[in-house]
Amino acid sequence: MDHTAVLAHYDQDIRAGAQSDGPGARIERTATVVRQVAEAHGWNGVLWSALDETNADAVIAAQIAYYTRLGRAFEWKLHGHDRPADLGPRLAAAGFMPEPEEALMVAETTEVVALTADAEPPEGVRVQHADDAAGIDRMVEVHEKVFGTDGSRLRHRLLTQLAADPGSLLAVVALAGDEPVSAARLELVPGTRFAGLWGGGTLADWRGRGLYGTLIAHRARAAAAHGVRYLQVDASPMSRPVLERLGFHVLTTTTPYLYEA
């Protein structure tokens, strides 16, 4: 994989060329940033920027003023190759709070499909599509237990997305009997080379049994069926070694910087 070329494609397709993630959101482009504006339950934030030492602080202040007028908390999604090199400290000085850094990892979809050809859930576990309200509830239940966060905003966004554009989302849940024990989703981005793997999580008692890889395999096959060339994931330190074994490469880092309006 040509890391430089793929990263350039990612910036072009997913960041500078961003599409809104739901019917209640819109993408706005200025000379210096691409941002999403959404309702209170949606994701608000800066996806891409073209800054340097001469304009970074002024643009940061302008985004704070803009979202504050809207009454929205927002995120500045900083990538490791963004400029200026001290953009992170500048955001922190302006009042943003950084969350843990993750690795932006990308793989060729066909390679992931090949490397996960034998992936199957453990005995007694089945994988189902979460394509209705009950399925989304099971998925969010896993998310809340694994990550310890309130899933109400995620539930609202996924249900809205399913209603408006069901073909853009594949949510999957692994069930042991009737208990949801692992969940994840694939988000397709029409007209681009990429699809995103998001929200992968497994209950503590079920880790180490192959469920993470099984759900990646399930989503990779779906992405391949849609002609997606690359799979992208923001990987935690825990998931990075597994993803590397499945053909994923680190292109850069990504750090959410959060601002409370």
Secondary structure, DSSP 8 states (H G I E B T S, - for coil): --HHHHHHHHIIIIIIT---SSTTEEEEE-SSEEEEEE-TTS--EEEEE---TTTHHHHHHHHHHHHHHHT--EEEEEETT-SSTTHHHHHHHTT-EE---EEEEEEEHHHHHHHTTT----TTEEEEE--SHHHHHHHHHHHHHHH-S--HHHHHHHHHHHHH-GGGEEEEEEEETTEEEEEEEEEE-TTSSEEEEEEEEE-GGGTTSSHHHHHHHHHHHHHHHTT--EEEEEE-TTTHHHHHHTT-EEEEEEEEEEE--
